[in-house]
Amino acid sequence: MSNAPHYPFTAIVGQEDLRLGLLLNAVSPAVGGVLVRGEKGTAKSTAVRALAALMPDVDVVAGCRFSCAPGSPDPGCPDGPHTGAGAVHRPARMVELPVGASEDRLVGALDIERALADGVKAFEPGLLADAHRGVLYVDEVNLLHDHLVDLLLDAAAMGASYVEREGVSVRHAARFLLVGTMNPEEGELRPQLLDRFGLTVEVAASREPGQRVEVVRRRLAYDDNPAAFAARWAGEEAVLRERIVAARTLLPSVTLGDAALRQIAATCAAFEVDGMRADIVMARTATALAAWAGRTDVTSDDVRQAALLALPHRRRRNPFDAPGLDEDKLDETLEEFGGGDDDPDPGPDGPGGGPGGGGGVPPQGGEPDGAAAPGDAPGEAPGDAPGEAPAPAPARGGGAEQAPVRAAEPFRTKVLSVPGLGEGAAGRRSRARTEHGRTTGARRPRGTLTKLHLAATVQAAAPHQRARGRSGPGLVVRRDDLRQATREGREGNLVLFVVDASGSMAARQRMGAVKGAVLSLLLDAYQRRDKVGLVTFRGSSADLALPPTSSVDAAAARLEQLPTGGRTPLAAGLLKAHDVLRVERLRDPARRPLLVVVTDGRATGGPEPVPLAARAAGLHAAEGTASVVVDCETGPVRLGMAAELAGRLGGTAVTLDELRADAIAGLVRDVRATTGRAA
């Protein structure tokens, strides 16, 4: 099955925006790639892999590991010069970057051991070299480490990859069609990284039974006999491949007039898009749309379609903003600045050059108008997925349930960190041993040497030079002398929120402030690349409202719809949190937790509520879990129960006011000190 043909691109049902975004990048890689956002089972991976089969074949220099073109080889190619070398005609490659890839796997690696021990400058190409003049596909790009995403996008922007290490530099061409896919439920990309993708498309499974039937029918036919299914669509695939080649040929002849440029500039200004990248991407996208439709002039419809693909992801200011574009405002802007633009007739196929005006692939076999697509699995039925607010639950225990209260405006918080030195996933919260960061020492390498500590290596080799018979100015270095640099940076943590939603917290003004504080901490968790989880307790029990996830906007959505009322089962909330952390320690032992309990400290639910809450807090303290209690008690008379709870947890307490005050700088020291004593 490994040699089976990929699912045909033209057989994908609907998903016009997805197909159009991919095809425009195939026509003009200068558009800057495409980010595909959508729920699981929506043909994201299927479409990307199918596109690779449509890319025109390439001629490469025989024996060149960097896919140089015979007519214009890269003058700086590490395998060059290519004088007299033959040519090989082969399909364009599609290279996949796995989530767990290292920096060396991405950009390539210099063999430091051979360079020092043998004096040989050896370079092993990485995935960027393999993807040159092809497609680079990054599945789950939002789970990729930020450092790797930066390297990836820099190479895509510059068309070259640079590897510099210990004074040795290698550069090679790296021009490719970049495609990233992600499920927003698993976390968002930083806005700075979102901006680096040229286009973004949102995909979702159709809820129309007829469309879903067609998806299943085609997928079953493909799984039953991939070769026969591919043969059925071979004609349409050939036509589409020829159309891509024709559009590429026409692209240099397309004229982007002043009127279209004014519309592009006015649209970006109207939607308050930061920087100038959006203007440039829109211009390139509109030009590619015209070439795709077989025209040499850019029309207002091209500009409109370009805006819908290039702007929505650039308008997000924080992770709680939903991507999107006000199409009425877009039409008003285009109309206002479209004077004097005598647009050519877009033709009967619509502005995109395909039936329906979507610019995608012509529908096949009576395909319904809509977007359910074959992929990993058909779309799932609606449910309580991350990002969707659960329906308000009935009140449990005593007290009447109150409707959800809107959160107060989020504010900037200071850092809450976990004490000690961790080894978890890279992030920006707590100190950790990482691959990147400041050098703190050296050790003997365990396995392949990746980060050479030059001074320590020289120091280890120096005492042995006479015994090794050194006669020249060079240093005789053996493998036993090599030292790996140890580095310290920051890690992301698991921030588990335990929120009191009982009747004692139900005063509207207080609960709004509490939600605002939690939203502020969620925003901080997003910026520091943490995982977050949400436990709520009220009535007679506690609920895991959101299992640990990288999607802080899902946590924000659950929090916004959180109802209040009933008794205060504090012990149940702490025990539920203990169970969650126990499972997460097994699942991801390197990621250290930070427990944030948001309560006024009262315990009224269940038998013997106060002693039981004390014992539950002791479980966390015994395991050394770093904890902070956000004290929500208000009024002139305060009982101090939240501070007592913090003491039992081995953590510290902070009031809502202190959460945004300079006094929280001391809170970090308190958390470290108290948790250190508990451990």
C-alpha positions as CSV (number, residue, x, y, z in Angstrom):
1,M,0.0,0.0,0.0
2,S,3.0,2.3,0.4
3,N,3.4,2.6,-3.4
4,A,-0.3,3.3,-3.9
5,P,-1.1,6.6,-5.7
6,H,-2.2,9.5,-3.6
7,Y,-5.9,10.5,-3.5
8,P,-6.5,12.6,-6.7
9,F,-6.8,16.4,-6.1
10,T,-9.7,16.7,-8.5
11,A,-11.6,14.0,-6.6
12,I,-11.8,16.0,-3.4
13,V,-15.4,17.1,-2.7
14,G,-15.9,20.8,-2.3
15,Q,-13.4,22.7,-0.2
16,E,-13.1,25.4,-2.8
17,D,-11.0,27.8,-0.7
18,L,-8.6,25.1,0.3
19,R,-8.0,24.0,-3.3
20,L,-7.8,27.5,-4.6
21,G,-5.2,28.5,-1.9
22,L,-3.0,25.5,-2.8
23,L,-3.3,26.1,-6.6
24,L,-2.5,29.8,-6.4
25,N,0.7,28.9,-4.5
26,A,1.5,26.3,-7.2
27,V,1.1,29.0,-9.8
28,S,3.1,31.6,-7.9
29,P,5.2,30.3,-5.0
30,A,6.1,34.0,-4.3
31,V,2.6,34.2,-2.7
32,G,4.3,32.9,0.4
33,G,2.6,29.6,1.2
34,V,-0.7,28.7,2.7
35,L,-1.8,27.8,6.2
36,V,-4.8,25.5,6.4
37,R,-6.8,25.7,9.6
38,G,-9.5,23.3,10.4
39,E,-11.0,20.5,12.5
40,K,-9.8,16.9,12.2
41,G,-11.0,14.8,9.3
42,T,-11.4,17.7,6.8
43,A,-9.0,16.5,4.0
44,K,-6.2,18.9,5.0
45,S,-3.4,16.4,4.6
46,T,-5.2,14.6,1.7
47,A,-5.3,17.8,-0.4
48,V,-1.7,18.8,0.3
49,R,-0.4,15.4,-0.7
50,A,-2.6,15.3,-3.8
51,L,-1.2,18.7,-4.9
52,A,2.3,17.4,-5.0
53,A,1.3,15.1,-7.9
54,L,0.2,18.1,-9.9
55,M,3.4,20.1,-9.6
56,P,5.3,20.2,-12.9
57,D,8.4,18.0,-13.2
58,V,11.8,19.6,-12.7
59,D,15.2,19.2,-14.3
60,V,18.1,18.9,-11.7
61,V,21.8,18.6,-12.0
62,A,22.8,14.9,-11.8
63,G,24.3,14.1,-8.4
64,C,23.4,17.4,-6.8
65,R,21.9,17.0,-3.4
66,F,20.4,20.5,-3.5
67,S,18.4,20.1,-6.7
68,C,20.2,22.8,-8.7
69,A,18.7,23.7,-12.1
70,P,21.0,22.7,-15.0
71,G,20.5,26.0,-16.8
72,S,21.1,28.2,-13.7
73,P,22.8,26.3,-10.9
74,D,23.2,28.0,-7.6
75,P,26.8,29.5,-7.7
76,G,27.1,28.9,-3.9
77,C,25.8,25.3,-4.0
78,P,27.9,23.2,-1.5
79,D,28.0,20.4,-4.2
80,G,29.2,22.8,-6.9
81,P,30.6,23.8,-9.2
82,H,28.5,21.9,-11.7
83,T,30.5,22.3,-14.8
84,G,29.9,19.5,-17.3
85,A,27.4,17.7,-15.1
86,G,24.4,16.0,-16.7
87,A,20.7,16.6,-16.0
88,V,18.0,14.5,-14.5
89,H,14.3,14.9,-15.1
90,R,12.2,14.0,-12.1
91,P,8.9,14.8,-10.4
92,A,8.9,17.7,-7.9
93,R,9.3,16.4,-4.3
94,M,7.0,16.8,-1.4
95,V,8.9,16.8,1.8
96,E,7.1,16.4,5.2
97,L,8.5,18.0,8.3
98,P,7.5,16.0,11.4
99,V,6.6,17.7,14.6
100,G,9.5,16.2,16.5
101,A,12.1,17.2,14.0
102,S,15.4,18.7,15.3
103,E,17.1,21.9,14.0
104,D,19.8,19.7,12.4
105,R,17.1,17.6,10.6
106,L,15.5,20.8,9.2
107,V,18.5,22.9,8.1
108,G,21.2,20.2,7.9
109,A,24.1,19.5,10.1
110,L,27.8,20.2,10.0
111,D,29.8,17.1,11.1
112,I,31.7,18.8,13.9
113,E,33.5,15.6,14.9
114,R,35.0,15.2,11.4
115,A,35.7,18.9,11.1
116,L,37.8,18.9,14.4
117,A,39.3,15.4,14.3
118,D,39.9,15.0,10.6
119,G,39.9,18.5,9.3
120,V,37.1,17.8,6.8
121,K,34.3,20.2,6.2
122,A,31.4,17.8,5.8
123,F,27.7,19.0,5.5
124,E,24.7,16.7,5.6
125,P,21.7,18.4,3.9
126,G,18.4,18.7,5.8
127,L,14.8,18.8,4.8
128,L,15.1,22.4,3.5
129,A,17.5,21.2,0.8
130,D,15.3,18.2,0.0
131,A,12.3,20.6,-0.5
132,H,14.1,23.0,-2.9
133,R,11.9,23.5,-6.0
134,G,9.2,21.3,-4.5
135,V,6.7,21.3,-1.7
136,L,7.5,21.5,2.0
137,Y,4.5,20.2,4.1
138,V,4.4,20.9,7.9
139,D,1.5,19.1,9.5
140,E,0.4,20.4,12.9
141,V,2.6,23.5,12.4
142,N,1.2,25.0,15.6
143,L,2.8,22.2,17.6
144,L,6.2,22.8,16.1
145,H,8.7,24.6,18.3
146,D,8.8,28.4,17.7
147,H,12.6,28.3,16.9
148,L,12.0,25.8,14.1
149,V,9.1,27.8,12.7
150,D,11.3,30.9,12.6
151,L,14.0,29.0,10.7
152,L,11.5,27.6,8.3
153,L,9.7,30.9,7.5
154,D,13.0,32.8,7.2
155,A,14.2,30.3,4.6
156,A,10.9,30.5,2.8
157,A,11.1,34.3,2.7
158,M,14.8,34.5,1.6
159,G,14.8,31.5,-0.7
160,A,18.0,30.2,1.0
161,S,19.0,28.4,4.1
162,Y,22.1,29.3,6.2
163,V,23.9,27.0,8.6
164,E,26.5,28.6,10.8
165,R,28.2,26.8,13.6
166,E,31.6,27.2,15.3
167,G,32.9,29.5,12.5
168,V,31.9,27.2,9.6
169,S,29.2,28.6,7.3
170,V,27.1,26.8,4.6
171,R,24.5,28.4,2.4
172,H,22.2,26.8,-0.2
173,A,19.1,27.7,-2.1
174,A,15.8,26.7,-0.5
175,R,12.8,27.8,-2.6
176,F,9.7,25.8,-2.0
177,L,5.9,25.9,-1.8
178,L,5.3,26.0,1.9
179,V,2.1,24.5,3.3
180,G,1.2,24.2,6.9
181,T,-1.9,22.6,8.5
182,M,-3.2,22.9,12.0
183,N,-6.2,22.1,14.2
184,P,-7.0,25.3,16.2
185,E,-8.3,23.2,19.1
186,E,-4.7,22.2,19.8
187,G,-3.3,25.7,20.1
188,E,-2.6,28.8,18.0
189,L,0.4,30.2,16.2
190,R,1.8,33.5,17.4
191,P,0.5,36.4,15.4
192,Q,4.0,37.1,14.2
193,L,4.2,33.6,12.7
194,L,0.7,33.8,11.3
195,D,1.7,36.9,9.4
196,R,4.5,35.0,7.7
197,F,2.2,32.7,5.8
198,G,0.9,34.3,2.6
199,L,-2.6,32.9,2.7
200,T,-4.8,31.2,5.2
201,V,-7.9,29.1,4.6
202,E,-10.5,27.8,7.1
203,V,-11.9,24.3,6.4
204,A,-14.8,22.4,8.0
205,A,-16.7,19.3,7.3
206,S,-20.0,19.8,5.7
207,R,-23.2,19.1,7.7
208,E,-25.2,18.4,4.5
209,P,-26.0,14.6,4.3
210,G,-25.7,14.6,0.5
211,Q,-22.2,16.0,0.5
212,R,-21.1,13.7,3.3
213,V,-22.5,10.7,1.3
214,E,-20.3,11.7,-1.7
215,V,-17.3,12.0,0.5
216,V,-17.8,8.5,1.9
217,R,-18.6,7.0,-1.5
218,R,-15.4,8.3,-3.0
219,R,-13.2,7.5,-0.1
220,L,-14.4,3.9,0.0
221,A,-13.8,3.5,-3.7
222,Y,-10.3,4.8,-3.3
223,D,-9.5,2.5,-0.3
224,D,-10.9,-0.5,-2.2
225,N,-8.7,0.0,-5.2
226,P,-6.4,3.1,-5.2
227,A,-5.0,2.5,-8.6
228,A,-8.4,2.1,-10.3
229,F,-9.7,5.1,-8.5
230,A,-6.8,7.2,-9.6
231,A,-7.2,6.0,-13.2
232,R,-10.8,7.3,-13.2
233,W,-9.5,10.8,-12.4
234,A,-6.4,10.7,-14.5
235,G,-8.0,12.8,-17.3
236,E,-9.1,15.6,-14.9
237,E,-5.7,15.5,-13.2
238,A,-3.9,16.0,-16.5
239,V,-6.1,18.9,-17.4
240,L,-5.4,20.6,-14.1
241,R,-1.7,20.0,-14.3
242,E,-1.6,21.6,-17.8
243,R,-3.6,24.6,-16.4
244,I,-1.0,25.1,-13.7
245,V,1.8,25.1,-16.3
246,A,-0.2,27.6,-18.5
247,A,-0.9,29.9,-15.6
248,R,2.8,29.9,-14.6
249,T,3.7,30.8,-18.2
250,L,1.2,33.6,-18.3
251,L,2.0,35.0,-14.9
252,P,4.9,37.3,-16.0
253,S,2.6,39.0,-18.5
254,V,-0.1,39.9,-16.0
255,T,-0.5,43.6,-15.4
256,L,-1.3,44.9,-11.9
257,G,-2.8,48.4,-12.6
258,D,-2.8,51.4,-10.4
259,A,-6.5,51.1,-9.7
260,A,-6.0,47.5,-8.4
261,L,-3.1,48.7,-6.3
262,R,-5.2,51.5,-4.8
263,Q,-7.8,49.0,-3.8
264,I,-5.3,46.7,-2.2
265,A,-3.7,49.5,-0.2
266,A,-7.1,50.9,0.8
267,T,-8.3,47.4,1.9
268,C,-5.3,46.8,4.1
269,A,-5.6,50.2,5.6
270,A,-9.4,49.8,6.2
271,F,-8.8,46.6,8.1
272,E,-5.9,48.0,10.1
273,V,-3.5,45.3,9.1
274,D,0.0,45.8,10.7
275,G,3.0,46.3,8.4
276,M,3.2,46.0,4.6
277,R,3.4,42.3,4.1
278,A,-0.3,42.0,3.6
279,D,-0.3,44.5,0.7
280,I,2.5,42.6,-1.0
281,V,0.8,39.2,-0.5
282,M,-2.5,40.6,-1.8
283,A,-0.8,42.0,-4.9
284,R,0.9,38.7,-5.7
285,T,-2.3,36.7,-5.0
286,A,-4.4,38.9,-7.2
287,T,-1.9,38.5,-10.0
288,A,-1.9,34.8,-9.6
289,L,-5.7,34.8,-9.6
290,A,-5.7,36.6,-12.9
291,A,-3.1,34.1,-14.4
292,W,-5.2,31.2,-13.1
293,A,-8.2,32.6,-14.9
294,G,-6.2,33.1,-18.1
295,R,-6.2,36.9,-18.0
296,T,-3.5,39.5,-18.2
297,D,-5.3,42.1,-16.2
298,V,-6.1,42.1,-12.5
299,T,-9.8,42.9,-11.7
300,S,-11.6,44.1,-8.6
301,D,-12.9,40.5,-8.1
302,D,-9.3,39.3,-8.0
303,V,-8.5,41.8,-5.3
304,R,-11.6,40.8,-3.4
305,Q,-10.7,37.1,-3.5
306,A,-7.1,37.9,-2.6
307,A,-8.3,39.9,0.5
308,L,-10.4,36.9,1.7
309,L,-7.4,34.7,1.5
310,A,-4.7,37.0,2.7
311,L,-6.2,39.2,5.4
312,P,-8.3,37.2,8.0
313,H,-5.4,35.7,9.9
314,R,-3.6,39.1,10.0
315,R,-6.3,40.8,11.9
316,R,-6.0,38.8,15.1
317,R,-4.7,40.8,18.0
318,N,-4.8,38.1,20.7
319,P,-5.7,34.4,20.8
320,F,-9.3,35.1,21.8
321,D,-10.0,36.9,18.6
322,A,-11.7,34.7,15.9
323,P,-10.2,35.0,12.5
324,G,-12.5,36.5,9.8
325,L,-13.3,39.4,7.6
326,D,-16.3,41.6,7.3
327,E,-17.3,41.1,3.7
328,D,-19.7,44.0,3.7
329,K,-17.0,46.3,4.8
330,L,-14.7,44.8,2.2
331,D,-17.2,45.4,-0.6
332,E,-17.7,49.0,0.5
333,T,-13.9,49.7,0.5
334,L,-13.5,48.1,-3.0
335,E,-16.4,50.1,-4.4
336,E,-15.1,53.4,-2.8
337,F,-11.7,53.0,-4.3
338,G,-12.6,51.2,-7.5
339,G,-13.4,54.4,-9.5
340,G,-11.8,54.5,-12.9
341,D,-11.2,50.8,-13.0
342,D,-12.6,49.4,-16.1
343,D,-12.4,45.7,-15.1
344,P,-12.4,43.3,-18.0
345,D,-15.2,40.9,-18.2
346,P,-14.2,38.0,-15.9
347,G,-15.9,35.6,-18.3
348,P,-18.6,33.0,-17.8
349,D,-16.5,31.0,-15.3
350,G,-16.4,33.8,-12.7
351,P,-13.4,35.7,-11.3
352,G,-11.6,32.6,-10.3
353,G,-11.7,31.0,-13.7
354,G,-13.8,28.0,-12.6
355,P,-17.6,27.3,-12.4
356,G,-19.1,28.9,-9.4
357,G,-16.7,31.8,-9.3
358,G,-14.7,30.2,-6.5
359,G,-11.5,29.8,-8.5
360,G,-11.1,26.2,-7.5
361,V,-11.1,23.1,-9.5
362,P,-14.2,22.5,-11.7
363,P,-16.7,20.2,-9.8
364,Q,-16.4,16.6,-10.8
365,G,-19.1,14.1,-11.3
366,G,-22.0,16.2,-10.1
367,E,-20.2,17.2,-7.0
368,P,-22.4,19.1,-4.6
369,D,-21.7,22.8,-4.1
370,G,-20.1,22.8,-0.6
371,A,-17.3,21.4,1.3
372,A,-17.2,18.0,2.8
373,A,-13.9,16.4,1.9
374,P,-12.2,13.1,2.1
375,G,-9.4,13.0,4.6
376,D,-8.5,11.0,7.6
377,A,-12.1,10.4,8.3
378,P,-15.5,12.0,7.5
379,G,-16.4,15.0,9.7
380,E,-17.7,14.2,13.1
381,A,-21.1,15.0,14.5
382,P,-21.4,18.2,16.5
383,G,-20.4,17.7,20.1
384,D,-18.8,19.2,23.1
385,A,-15.4,19.7,21.4
386,P,-12.7,21.9,22.7
387,G,-13.5,25.5,21.8
388,E,-17.3,24.9,22.2
389,A,-18.9,26.1,25.3
390,P,-20.9,23.4,27.2
391,A,-24.5,24.0,27.9
392,P,-25.2,25.3,31.4
393,A,-25.5,22.5,33.8
394,P,-28.3,22.4,36.4
395,A,-27.4,23.7,39.9
396,R,-26.2,21.0,42.2
397,G,-26.6,21.1,45.9
398,G,-28.0,24.2,47.6
399,G,-28.5,27.6,46.0
400,A,-29.9,28.8,42.7
401,E,-27.9,28.8,39.5
402,Q,-27.1,32.1,37.9
403,A,-26.6,32.8,34.3
404,P,-23.0,33.2,33.0
405,V,-21.4,36.6,33.7
406,R,-19.2,38.4,31.2
407,A,-15.6,38.6,32.1
408,A,-13.9,41.9,32.9
409,E,-11.3,43.3,30.6
410,P,-8.1,41.2,30.7
411,F,-4.9,42.9,32.0
412,R,-1.2,42.2,31.9
413,T,0.1,39.9,34.6
414,K,3.6,39.3,35.9
415,V,5.3,35.9,35.6
416,L,4.3,33.0,37.8
417,S,7.0,30.3,37.5
418,V,7.7,26.8,38.7
419,P,10.8,26.5,40.9
420,G,13.9,24.5,40.0
421,L,15.3,23.6,36.6
422,G,13.1,21.5,34.3
423,E,13.6,19.7,31.1
424,G,10.2,20.1,29.5
425,A,9.0,21.5,26.2
426,A,10.5,24.7,25.2
427,G,8.5,27.8,26.2
428,R,8.9,31.1,28.1
429,R,7.8,30.4,31.7
430,S,10.2,28.5,33.9
431,R,14.0,27.8,33.8
432,A,14.9,24.6,32.0
433,R,17.7,22.8,30.2
434,T,17.0,23.3,26.5
435,E,18.7,23.0,23.1
436,H,18.7,26.8,22.7
437,G,19.6,29.4,25.3
438,R,22.6,30.6,27.1
439,T,25.5,28.2,27.5
440,T,26.0,27.2,31.2
441,G,28.5,24.4,31.0
442,A,29.8,21.4,29.1
443,R,29.6,17.6,29.3
444,R,30.7,14.6,27.3
445,P,28.2,14.0,24.4
446,R,25.6,11.3,24.8
447,G,25.1,10.1,21.3
448,T,25.6,12.5,18.3
449,L,27.4,15.8,19.1
450,T,25.0,18.7,18.3
451,K,26.2,21.8,20.2
452,L,30.0,21.9,20.5
453,H,31.5,23.7,23.5
454,L,34.7,24.8,21.8
455,A,36.6,26.0,24.8
456,A,35.9,22.9,26.8
457,T,37.0,20.7,23.9
458,V,40.3,22.6,23.5
459,Q,40.8,22.4,27.3
460,A,40.2,18.6,27.3
461,A,42.6,18.1,24.3
462,A,45.4,20.4,25.4
463,P,47.1,18.3,28.1
464,H,47.6,15.4,25.6
465,Q,49.3,17.2,22.7
466,R,52.9,16.0,23.5
467,A,51.8,12.4,24.0
468,R,49.9,12.5,20.7
469,G,53.1,13.7,18.9
470,R,51.8,17.1,17.8
471,S,54.5,18.7,15.5
472,G,52.6,21.5,13.8
473,P,50.5,24.5,14.9
474,G,47.3,22.5,14.7
475,L,45.6,20.9,17.7
476,V,45.4,17.1,17.7
477,V,41.8,16.4,18.8
478,R,40.3,13.0,19.4
479,R,36.6,12.0,19.8
480,D,37.1,11.6,23.6
481,D,38.0,15.3,23.8
482,L,34.7,16.6,22.3
483,R,32.4,18.3,24.7
484,Q,28.7,19.0,24.3
485,A,27.5,22.5,25.4
486,T,24.8,22.5,28.1
487,R,22.3,25.3,27.7
488,E,19.7,26.9,29.9
489,G,16.5,28.5,28.5
490,R,12.8,28.5,29.3
491,E,10.2,25.8,29.3
492,G,6.4,25.8,28.9
493,N,4.4,24.4,31.8
494,L,1.0,22.9,32.4
495,V,-1.0,25.6,34.1
496,L,-4.1,23.9,35.6
497,F,-6.8,26.4,36.7
498,V,-9.2,25.3,39.5
499,V,-12.0,27.8,39.5
500,D,-14.6,28.1,42.3
501,A,-18.1,28.6,40.6
502,S,-20.2,28.2,43.8
503,G,-22.8,30.5,45.1
504,S,-20.3,32.3,47.3
505,M,-18.6,33.5,44.1
506,A,-21.9,34.3,42.3
507,A,-22.0,38.0,42.9
508,R,-22.0,39.4,39.4
509,Q,-19.3,42.0,40.0
510,R,-17.0,39.6,41.8
511,M,-17.4,36.8,39.2
512,G,-16.7,39.2,36.3
513,A,-13.5,40.3,38.0
514,V,-12.6,36.6,38.6
515,K,-13.1,35.7,35.0
516,G,-11.1,38.7,33.9
517,A,-8.2,37.6,36.1
518,V,-8.3,34.1,34.7
519,L,-8.5,35.4,31.1
520,S,-5.4,37.5,31.9
521,L,-3.6,34.5,33.1
522,L,-4.7,32.5,30.1
523,L,-3.4,35.2,27.8
524,D,-0.1,35.0,29.7
525,A,-0.1,31.2,29.3
526,Y,-0.6,31.6,25.5
527,Q,2.4,34.0,25.2
528,R,4.6,31.6,27.2
529,R,3.6,28.5,25.2
530,D,2.0,26.6,28.1
531,K,-0.6,23.9,28.1
532,V,-3.7,24.8,30.1
533,G,-6.5,22.9,31.8
534,L,-9.6,24.0,33.6
535,V,-11.3,22.4,36.6
536,T,-14.5,24.0,38.0
537,F,-16.3,23.1,41.2
538,R,-19.8,24.0,42.5
539,G,-22.8,22.2,44.0
540,S,-21.6,18.8,45.1
541,S,-18.9,17.9,42.7
542,A,-16.1,19.1,40.4
543,D,-15.9,18.9,36.6
544,L,-12.9,18.8,34.2
545,A,-14.3,21.6,32.0
546,L,-11.3,21.4,29.7
547,P,-8.6,18.6,29.6
548,P,-5.0,19.9,29.3
549,T,-4.6,21.4,25.9
550,S,-2.5,24.0,24.0
551,S,-5.6,25.8,23.0
552,V,-6.1,28.7,25.4
553,D,-8.9,30.1,23.4
554,A,-10.8,26.9,24.1
555,A,-10.3,27.5,27.8
556,A,-11.5,31.1,27.4
557,A,-14.6,29.9,25.7
558,R,-15.4,27.4,28.5
559,L,-14.8,30.1,31.1
560,E,-17.0,32.7,29.5
561,Q,-20.0,30.3,29.6
562,L,-19.4,29.1,33.1
563,P,-22.5,29.3,35.3
564,T,-22.4,29.8,39.0
565,G,-24.4,28.7,42.1
566,G,-24.7,26.1,44.8
567,R,-22.4,25.0,47.6
568,T,-18.6,25.1,47.6
569,P,-17.1,21.5,47.2
570,L,-13.5,22.8,47.5
571,A,-12.2,19.3,48.3
572,A,-13.8,17.9,45.1
573,G,-12.1,20.5,43.0
574,L,-8.6,19.8,44.5
575,L,-9.1,16.0,44.2
576,K,-10.1,16.4,40.6
577,A,-7.0,18.5,39.9
578,H,-4.9,15.9,41.6
579,D,-6.3,13.2,39.3
580,V,-5.7,15.3,36.3
581,L,-2.1,16.1,37.2
582,R,-1.5,12.4,38.0
583,V,-2.5,11.4,34.5
584,E,-0.6,14.2,32.9
585,R,2.6,13.2,34.7
586,L,2.3,9.8,33.2
587,R,1.5,11.2,29.7
588,D,4.1,14.0,29.7
589,P,6.5,13.5,32.6
590,A,8.9,16.3,31.5
591,R,6.2,19.1,31.6
592,R,6.0,20.5,35.1
593,P,2.6,21.7,36.5
594,L,1.6,25.0,38.0
595,L,-1.7,24.8,40.0
596,V,-3.7,28.0,40.1
597,V,-6.7,27.8,42.5
598,V,-9.2,30.7,42.1
599,T,-11.4,30.8,45.2
600,D,-12.4,32.7,48.3
601,G,-11.3,29.6,50.4
602,R,-14.7,28.6,51.7
603,A,-15.5,24.9,51.8
604,T,-19.2,24.0,52.3
605,G,-19.9,21.0,50.0
606,G,-19.7,17.4,51.0
607,P,-19.2,15.6,54.4
608,E,-16.7,17.3,56.7
609,P,-15.8,19.8,54.0
610,V,-13.0,21.7,55.8
611,P,-10.9,18.6,56.9
612,L,-11.4,16.9,53.6
613,A,-10.2,20.0,51.7
614,A,-7.2,20.2,54.0
615,R,-6.3,16.5,53.2
616,A,-6.8,17.2,49.5
617,A,-4.5,20.2,49.6
618,G,-1.9,18.0,51.4
619,L,-1.8,15.6,48.5
620,H,-0.6,18.4,46.2
621,A,1.9,19.6,48.8
622,A,3.3,16.1,49.3
623,E,4.1,15.9,45.5
624,G,5.8,19.3,45.5
625,T,3.3,20.8,43.0
626,A,3.9,24.5,42.6
627,S,0.7,26.3,43.4
628,V,-0.8,29.8,43.7
629,V,-4.1,30.6,45.3
630,V,-5.9,33.7,43.8
631,D,-7.9,35.0,46.8
632,C,-11.3,36.3,45.6
633,E,-12.6,37.3,49.0
634,T,-13.9,40.8,49.1
635,G,-15.5,43.1,51.7
636,P,-14.3,44.9,54.8
637,V,-14.2,41.7,56.9
638,R,-12.1,38.9,55.5
639,L,-11.6,35.5,57.0
640,G,-8.3,34.7,55.3
641,M,-9.3,31.2,54.3
642,A,-7.6,31.4,50.9
643,A,-4.3,32.2,52.6
644,E,-4.8,29.1,54.9
645,L,-5.5,27.0,51.8
646,A,-2.3,28.3,50.2
647,G,-0.3,27.3,53.3
648,R,-1.7,23.7,53.1
649,L,-0.8,23.5,49.4
650,G,2.7,24.7,50.1
651,G,2.2,27.6,47.8
652,T,1.3,31.3,48.2
653,A,-1.8,33.4,48.0
654,V,-2.4,36.6,46.0
655,T,-5.4,38.9,45.9
656,L,-7.1,40.0,42.7
657,D,-5.6,43.4,43.1
658,E,-2.1,42.0,43.7
659,L,-2.3,40.0,40.5
660,R,-1.7,43.2,38.5
661,A,0.4,45.0,41.0
662,D,4.2,45.3,41.4
663,A,3.9,43.2,44.6
664,I,3.6,40.1,42.5
665,A,7.3,40.3,41.8
666,G,7.7,39.0,45.3
667,L,5.1,36.3,44.7
668,V,7.5,34.5,42.3
669,R,10.1,34.3,45.0
670,D,7.5,33.1,47.5
671,V,6.3,30.4,45.2
672,R,9.9,29.1,44.7
673,A,10.7,29.3,48.4
674,T,7.6,27.6,49.7
675,T,7.6,24.9,47.1
676,G,11.3,24.3,47.6
677,R,10.6,23.7,51.3
678,A,7.7,21.3,50.5
679,A,9.9,19.3,48.1
